Amino acid sequence: MATGYCNGSDMLLYVGEKAIGHSTTHTSTLTSETKEHNVKPAATAAKTAGLWKGKSVTALSIAISAEGLITYDETEAGYKELFAAWKEAKSISVKCMERDTSATPYLEGNFVITSLERVDPAQDDSTYSISLENDGEPTTLDETAIHKTTV
């Protein structure tokens, strides 16, 4: 099992069967939508007990964003492939996993591309950023696959 701090370069984001190419960063955001419950306290409870709201989860969602460098000789999922996937306007298969430590993703499912941005500054590297949101329940959401030893 790995020890010490997790190196972000060990964490990979795949779109389809290819890892995101020349990626500089990716972020996974897990969100819970909640509903508040404000009820009168029991007759035997202190009056201040009614000041505390309860919450319940009503929906779960996942958003993933990534950034990378654009290169002419990309062999992984680069801007050109992401552009083609966006143009199709369909769900795409996405997975997150660790490099070389497990063949098992800890997050996998269908996502839609909600934005794809390209930045071409003068005399500097061209970059892209992509935002994805889950399309239904993930097929894999497994915390035991995080920091898993090689099988």
ChimeraX attribute file (.defattr): number of C-alpha atoms within 10 A of each C-alpha:
attribute: neighborCount
match mode: 1-to-1
recipient: residues
	/A:1	7
	/A:2	10
	/A:3	6
	/A:4	5
	/A:5	6
	/A:6	10
	/A:7	8
	/A:8	12
	/A:9	12
	/A:10	11
	/A:11	17
	/A:12	19
	/A:13	27
	/A:14	18
	/A:15	22
	/A:16	14
	/A:17	11
	/A:18	16
	/A:19	19
	/A:20	25
	/A:21	22
	/A:22	18
	/A:23	21
	/A:24	15
	/A:25	16
	/A:26	20
	/A:27	12
	/A:28	16
	/A:29	10
	/A:30	10
	/A:31	11
	/A:32	12
	/A:33	11
	/A:34	13
	/A:35	13
	/A:36	10
	/A:37	11
	/A:38	12
	/A:39	12
	/A:40	13
	/A:41	14
	/A:42	10
	/A:43	7
	/A:44	6
	/A:45	10
	/A:46	9
	/A:47	11
	/A:48	9
	/A:49	12
	/A:50	14
	/A:51	11
	/A:52	12
	/A:53	11
	/A:54	12
	/A:55	12
	/A:56	11
	/A:57	10
	/A:58	9
	/A:59	10
	/A:60	13
	/A:61	15
	/A:62	18
	/A:63	17
	/A:64	20
	/A:65	19
	/A:66	18
	/A:67	22
	/A:68	21
	/A:69	18
	/A:70	20
	/A:71	15
	/A:72	8
	/A:73	7
	/A:74	15
	/A:75	12
	/A:76	16
	/A:77	20
	/A:78	23
	/A:79	26
	/A:80	13
	/A:81	16
	/A:82	18
	/A:83	16
	/A:84	10
	/A:85	17
	/A:86	18
	/A:87	10
	/A:88	11
	/A:89	11
	/A:90	12
	/A:91	18
	/A:92	18
	/A:93	16
	/A:94	23
	/A:95	24
	/A:96	23
	/A:97	23
	/A:98	21
	/A:99	13
	/A:100	11
	/A:101	18
	/A:102	16
	/A:103	14
	/A:104	19
	/A:105	21
	/A:106	19
	/A:107	20
	/A:108	22
	/A:109	18
	/A:110	20
	/A:111	24
	/A:112	19
	/A:113	24
	/A:114	15
	/A:115	12
	/A:116	17
	/A:117	12
	/A:118	16
	/A:119	13
	/A:120	11
	/A:121	9
	/A:122	7
	/A:123	6
	/A:124	8
	/A:125	12
	/A:126	14
	/A:127	19
	/A:128	19
	/A:129	20
	/A:130	20
	/A:131	19
	/A:132	21
	/A:133	19
	/A:134	22
	/A:135	17
	/A:136	13
	/A:137	14
	/A:138	17
	/A:139	11
	/A:140	15
	/A:141	15
	/A:142	12
	/A:143	11
	/A:144	10
	/A:145	18
	/A:146	17
	/A:147	17
	/A:148	18
	/A:149	12
	/A:150	11
	/A:151	7
